[in-house]
Amino acid sequence: MESLPNLQKNYHTTVSADLEQCGENSENIITHEQRCAAVANDAFYHLLGETEYYKHRTNLAAFILQRDAIDDPDKEMNGDMYEVVSLATGDTWYQGWQEYQGFLVHDSHALVVARRALLRYLYKEINLYHSEHPDVTKKCIFEAPEPSQCLVLKPNIYLHLYLSCIPEGGAQSCLLVTSRSWGEQTTVPLTIHSKGSLLSVSDCPPSILAARVCCMTATDKLLKWSVLGVQGALLSQVVKPLYITSIVIGTTEQQITSLSQAVVDRLKPPLDLAFFPSYAVHSPYLYIGPEVNSNPPPPTFPTCSVNWSKGDKDVEIVDGSTGQTLGSSLTLPPCPGSQLCKAAMLVYYIGVQHLLGNKQLDVSYYNAKASSEQYQSVKTLLYSQLSAYGHGSWPRKLCVDRFRATTRQGPEGGSWVFQCDLH
């Protein structure tokens, strides 16, 4: 990617000083990698710079929208504009028994949480698109090619990901886990977090997979998103697949190579998606970014995860070891869990369905995901190819998605009730 001029240099002086250590070219042009690092760290500083949670910046993930600015005499700048729309920190996960109401956040690793915060932002943008006020709709990032079609990003809007360090399961999968030979191809096994360890899926006992919460690594999820998109199953009913254009990581050349092997090379040969024209194998560009936060003090709350998406007044803090929010969180999710838990996502989905005229109030999370037929077909095709080429079998979530949301009227108005759907 070419260097991007006209950087809006309003990020905090500490970030600016760190970037200066990375060197400047003779034309003082700020590169794409530096700019992503700058806006991500600036957003995190403005949210948490005066708190103990600022020490979590060594494990920061942020999704960034790049917009090609249109020449406008009323604007102060005409260059590309970068904006953080979601961010998160975290380095742990819930290791307890499965829960069947959707209230717990299972995976609190930074990249995974940032992506869930991105989903929340996308729901907000869909609500903007369906606003009755044209000026509000105009600000939305989406448009529809035809009135009845799914939404797509407007032209010249790109989604980037910034990571302050290599995602767990990436370099580890290629450097620490023994790769296996499969014909002429070296395979990198799918890996999973299970009871405090990082294991190949094939080494995880079925009894643990069936009863305990086990999370696929962030690297394997990047692999999945490069085919299915980051929007997930529920949003696939209203949004076309949304792919990451580039990933900027504060890391080394060796680790970038390992990550490329784990994300890009495992999708060779490419999937045949001829019957699913909205989907494609879209491997992101990988860039080495500045190591802005390489040596800060360790975090005061090591199991905590922070999340935020554009439009939130404050961050939400989740204890990753329990999957539950802490009392310091100021947001009010629509359920007893986090604003990013499965139950909350189901409520957001029901809200969008109401906008589209679907007034059903008794909705199963499992059935809602299954309704995204093309998404599920492409996912099955991806899992089959990974298994066929020796990377392993992606575990299926047979129970944790089996809950439904209903409304109940009380003296103070309606409220959501979540019930297990297993019979």
C-alpha positions in Angstrom: 0.0 0.0 0.0 1.3 3.4 -0.9 2.2 6.0 1.8 -0.6 8.2 2.8 0.0 11.9 3.1 -1.8 14.6 5.0 -2.0 12.8 8.3 -4.1 14.5 10.8 -1.5 14.9 13.6 -3.7 15.1 16.6 -2.7 11.9 18.4 -1.2 12.1 21.9 2.4 13.2 22.2 3.5 9.9 23.7 2.3 8.1 20.6 3.9 10.7 18.4 7.2 10.3 20.2 7.1 6.5 19.8 6.4 6.8 16.1 9.4 9.2 15.7 11.6 6.4 16.9 10.5 4.3 13.9 12.1 6.8 11.6 10.9 9.3 9.0 11.6 9.5 5.3 12.9 12.5 3.6 9.4 13.7 2.6 8.0 13.3 6.1 5.3 11.0 4.8 3.4 9.0 7.4 2.9 5.4 6.2 -0.2 3.4 6.4 1.3 1.3 9.2 2.2 4.3 11.3 -1.1 5.9 10.8 -3.1 2.9 11.9 -0.9 2.6 15.0 -1.3 6.3 15.7 -5.1 6.5 15.5 -5.5 3.2 17.5 -3.3 4.3 20.3 -4.7 7.8 20.3 -8.3 6.5 20.7 -7.2 4.2 23.5 -5.4 7.0 25.3 -8.4 9.3 25.2 -10.6 6.5 26.6 -8.3 5.2 29.3 -5.2 7.3 29.5 -5.9 8.4 33.1 -6.8 4.9 34.4 -5.0 1.8 35.5 -6.5 0.0 32.5 -4.2 2.0 30.2 -1.5 -0.5 31.1 -3.4 -3.0 28.9 -2.2 -1.2 25.8 0.4 -3.8 25.0 -2.4 -6.1 23.9 -4.6 -3.7 21.9 -6.7 -4.6 18.9 -8.6 -1.9 16.9 -10.7 -1.9 13.8 -10.2 1.1 11.7 -12.3 2.5 8.8 -10.4 4.3 6.1 -12.5 6.7 3.9 -11.3 8.4 0.8 -12.1 12.0 1.4 -13.8 13.9 -1.4 -12.5 17.3 -2.2 -14.7 19.8 -0.4 -13.8 23.5 0.1 -15.6 23.4 3.5 -13.3 20.7 4.8 -9.9 21.4 6.4 -8.3 18.4 4.8 -8.8 16.3 1.6 -6.6 13.2 2.3 -7.8 9.8 3.4 -9.4 9.8 6.8 -8.8 7.0 9.4 -11.2 6.4 12.2 -11.2 3.8 15.0 -14.7 2.2 15.2 -14.0 -0.5 17.8 -11.2 -1.5 20.1 -10.5 -4.0 22.8 -7.8 -5.4 25.1 -7.6 -8.8 26.7 -5.5 -12.0 27.0 -7.7 -14.6 28.7 -10.9 -16.6 28.3 -13.6 -18.2 30.4 -12.6 -21.8 31.3 -15.7 -23.0 33.2 -18.7 -25.0 32.4 -20.9 -24.2 29.4 -23.9 -21.8 30.1 -27.1 -22.0 28.0 -28.6 -18.5 28.3 -26.0 -16.5 26.3 -24.9 -14.3 29.2 -21.2 -15.1 29.4 -18.4 -13.7 27.2 -16.4 -16.8 26.4 -13.3 -15.4 24.6 -11.7 -12.2 26.0 -8.7 -12.1 23.8 -8.3 -8.6 22.3 -8.8 -9.4 18.7 -11.9 -11.5 19.3 -13.5 -8.8 21.6 -12.6 -6.0 19.2 -14.5 -7.9 16.4 -17.5 -8.4 18.7 -17.4 -4.6 19.4 -17.2 -4.1 15.6 -20.5 -6.1 15.3 -22.1 -3.7 17.8 -20.9 -0.8 15.7 -22.4 -2.4 12.5 -25.8 -2.7 14.2 -25.7 1.0 15.0 -24.9 1.8 11.4 -27.8 -0.4 10.2 -30.1 1.6 12.4 -28.7 4.8 10.9 -29.4 3.5 7.4 -33.0 2.9 8.3 -33.5 6.3 9.9 -36.4 8.4 8.7 -34.1 11.4 8.4 -32.2 11.6 5.1 -29.3 13.6 6.7 -28.8 10.8 9.2 -28.9 8.1 6.6 -26.4 9.9 4.5 -23.8 9.6 7.3 -24.2 5.8 7.4 -21.3 3.6 6.0 -23.7 1.4 4.2 -25.7 1.6 1.0 -28.0 -0.9 -0.9 -27.3 -1.6 -4.6 -31.1 -2.3 -4.9 -33.8 -1.7 -2.4 -34.3 -5.4 -1.6 -30.7 -6.4 -1.6 -28.3 -6.7 1.4 -26.3 -3.6 2.4 -22.7 -3.1 1.3 -20.0 -0.6 2.3 -20.1 2.6 0.4 -17.4 3.0 -2.3 -13.9 3.9 -1.1 -14.4 2.7 2.5 -12.0 0.1 3.7 -11.7 -1.9 6.9 -8.3 -2.3 8.6 -7.2 -4.1 11.7 -4.4 -2.9 14.1 -2.8 -5.3 16.6 -0.2 -4.2 19.0 1.2 -7.7 19.1 0.9 -11.0 17.2 -2.4 -12.7 17.9 -2.4 -15.7 20.1 -2.3 -18.9 18.1 -0.6 -17.3 15.2 3.2 -17.5 15.5 2.6 -20.2 18.1 0.8 -22.4 15.7 3.7 -22.3 13.2 6.7 -22.0 15.5 5.7 -23.9 18.6 3.2 -26.5 17.5 4.7 -29.2 15.4 3.5 -29.0 11.9 2.5 -32.2 10.1 3.3 -33.2 6.5 0.2 -33.8 4.4 1.3 -34.9 0.9 3.5 -32.2 -0.4 1.9 -29.6 1.9 2.9 -28.7 5.4 -0.2 -28.4 7.5 -0.7 -26.1 10.5 -3.2 -27.7 12.9 -6.3 -25.8 14.2 -5.6 -24.8 17.8 -7.9 -24.3 20.8 -7.8 -22.9 24.3 -8.8 -25.7 26.6 -8.5 -25.6 30.5 -5.6 -23.3 30.6 -3.6 -24.8 27.6 -3.2 -24.1 23.9 -3.8 -27.5 22.2 -4.4 -28.9 18.7 -8.1 -29.5 18.3 -7.3 -33.2 17.7 -5.6 -33.3 21.1 -8.5 -31.8 23.1 -10.6 -34.6 24.7 -14.2 -34.8 23.4 -15.5 -34.8 27.0 -13.9 -31.3 27.5 -15.3 -30.0 24.2 -18.8 -31.2 25.1 -19.0 -29.7 28.6 -16.4 -26.9 29.1 -16.0 -23.6 27.2 -13.2 -24.0 24.7 -12.3 -21.2 22.3 -10.6 -21.4 19.0 -7.5 -19.2 18.7 -7.7 -15.7 17.3 -5.5 -16.8 14.3 -7.9 -19.5 13.4 -10.7 -17.0 13.6 -8.8 -14.7 11.2 -8.6 -17.6 8.8 -12.4 -18.1 9.1 -13.1 -14.4 8.6 -11.0 -14.2 5.5 -13.6 -16.5 3.9 -16.9 -15.7 5.7 -16.3 -12.1 6.5 -16.3 -10.4 10.0 -20.0 -9.7 10.1 -21.0 -13.2 11.4 -24.0 -15.3 10.7 -26.8 -13.0 12.1 -25.7 -9.9 10.2 -25.2 -11.9 7.0 -29.0 -11.7 6.5 -28.8 -7.9 6.0 -25.1 -7.2 5.2 -22.9 -8.7 2.5 -19.6 -10.3 3.6 -17.4 -7.6 5.1 -13.6 -8.4 4.7 -10.5 -7.0 6.4 -8.4 -5.2 3.8 -5.1 -5.1 5.8 -3.7 -6.0 9.2 -1.0 -3.9 10.8 0.9 -5.7 13.7 3.6 -4.4 16.0 5.8 -7.5 15.5 8.8 -9.0 13.7 9.3 -10.3 10.1 9.5 -13.9 11.4 6.2 -13.6 13.2 4.5 -12.0 10.2 5.7 -14.9 8.0 4.3 -17.4 10.5 1.0 -15.6 10.7 0.8 -15.6 6.9 1.4 -19.3 6.9 -1.4 -19.8 9.4 -3.9 -17.5 7.7 -3.1 -17.3 4.0 -1.4 -20.6 3.2 -4.0 -22.8 4.8 -6.5 -21.6 2.3 -4.6 -23.2 -0.6 -5.9 -24.5 -2.9 -8.6 -21.7 -2.9 -12.1 -22.7 -2.0 -14.5 -23.1 -4.9 -17.2 -20.5 -4.1 -18.8 -20.3 -7.6 -22.2 -21.0 -6.1 -21.8 -18.3 -3.5 -20.9 -15.1 -5.5 -21.1 -12.8 -2.4 -18.3 -14.7 -0.8 -14.6 -15.0 -1.7 -11.3 -16.0 -0.3 -10.1 -12.5 0.8 -6.7 -12.9 2.6 -5.8 -9.5 4.2 -2.5 -7.7 3.5 -0.1 -8.1 6.4 2.1 -5.2 7.5 4.7 -4.8 10.2 3.8 -1.8 12.3 5.7 0.2 14.9 6.1 -1.4 18.3 4.5 1.5 20.1 3.9 -0.1 23.5 6.7 -2.7 23.7 7.8 -2.3 27.3 5.1 -0.8 29.6 4.5 -2.1 33.2 2.3 -5.2 33.5 -1.4 -4.6 33.8 -2.9 -4.2 37.3 -5.9 -6.3 36.4 -4.5 -9.1 34.2 -7.7 -11.0 33.6 -9.7 -7.9 32.6 -10.8 -7.1 29.0 -11.8 -3.6 27.8 -14.2 -3.1 24.9 -15.6 0.0 23.1 -17.3 0.8 19.8 -18.0 4.2 18.2 -21.0 5.8 19.8 -20.4 4.4 23.3 -20.0 7.0 26.0 -17.6 4.8 28.0 -15.8 1.5 27.8 -17.1 -1.7 29.2 -14.9 -3.9 31.3 -15.2 -7.7 31.5 -13.4 -10.1 33.7 -12.3 -12.7 31.1 -11.9 -15.4 33.8 -15.6 -15.2 34.7 -17.1 -13.9 31.4 -19.0 -11.3 33.4 -18.8 -7.5 33.5 -17.3 -5.6 36.4 -19.1 -3.0 38.4 -17.0 -0.2 36.9 -18.8 -0.7 33.5 -21.1 2.3 32.9 -22.9 0.9 29.8 -26.3 -0.7 30.2 -26.6 -3.8 28.0 -30.0 -5.2 27.1 -29.5 -8.3 29.2 -27.8 -9.4 32.5 -24.5 -10.1 30.6 -22.0 -8.0 28.7 -23.1 -5.7 25.8 -21.1 -8.2 23.6 -22.5 -11.5 24.9 -24.6 -13.8 22.7 -27.8 -12.7 24.4 -27.1 -9.0 23.7 -26.3 -9.8 20.1 -29.6 -11.6 19.7 -31.4 -8.5 21.0 -29.6 -6.3 18.5 -30.6 -8.8 15.7 -34.2 -8.7 16.8 -34.1 -4.9 16.7 -32.9 -5.0 13.1 -35.6 -7.5 12.1 -38.2 -5.2 13.5 -36.8 -2.4 11.3 -37.3 -4.7 8.3 -40.9 -5.5 9.3 -40.4 -8.9 11.0 -42.2 -8.6 14.3 -41.6 -12.1 15.7 -40.8 -11.7 19.4 -39.9 -15.3 20.3 -36.5 -15.9 18.6 -34.0 -18.7 19.0 -30.3 -17.7 18.7 -29.5 -21.1 17.1 -32.3 -20.8 14.6 -31.5 -17.2 13.7 -28.0 -18.2 12.8 -29.2 -21.3 10.9 -31.4 -18.9 8.8 -28.3 -17.5 7.2 -28.3 -20.3 4.7 -25.5 -19.2 2.4 -23.3 -18.3 5.3 -23.8 -21.7 6.8 -23.1 -23.4 3.5 -19.8 -21.6 3.0 -18.8 -22.3 6.5 -19.4 -26.0 6.0 -17.4 -25.9 2.8 -14.5 -24.2 4.6 -14.5 -26.6 7.5 -14.6 -29.6 5.1 -11.6 -28.4 3.2 -9.6 -27.7 6.4 -10.3 -31.2 7.5 -9.6 -32.7 4.1 -6.1 -31.1 4.0 -5.2 -32.3 7.5 -5.6 -29.1 9.5 -8.2 -30.6 11.8 -11.9 -30.6 12.4 -13.4 -27.3 13.6 -15.5 -28.0 16.7 -19.2 -27.4 16.5 -21.2 -25.5 19.2 -24.0 -27.9 19.8 -25.4 -26.4 23.0 -24.2 -22.9 23.9 -26.2 -21.3 21.1 -29.5 -23.1 22.2 -31.4 -20.3 23.9 -34.2 -17.9 22.9 -35.3 -14.4 23.8 -38.8 -13.4 24.6 -40.4 -10.2 25.9 -42.3 -9.9 29.1 -44.5 -6.9 30.1 -44.2 -5.6 33.6 -45.3 -2.6 35.6 -42.3 -0.6 34.3 -42.6 -1.7 30.7 -41.3 -4.6 28.7 -38.1 -6.6 29.5 -36.2 -9.4 27.8 -36.3 -12.9 29.1 -33.7 -15.5 28.0 -34.4 -19.2 28.3 -32.5 -22.3 27.4 -33.8 -23.9 24.3 -32.6 -27.5 25.0 -35.4 -30.1 25.5 
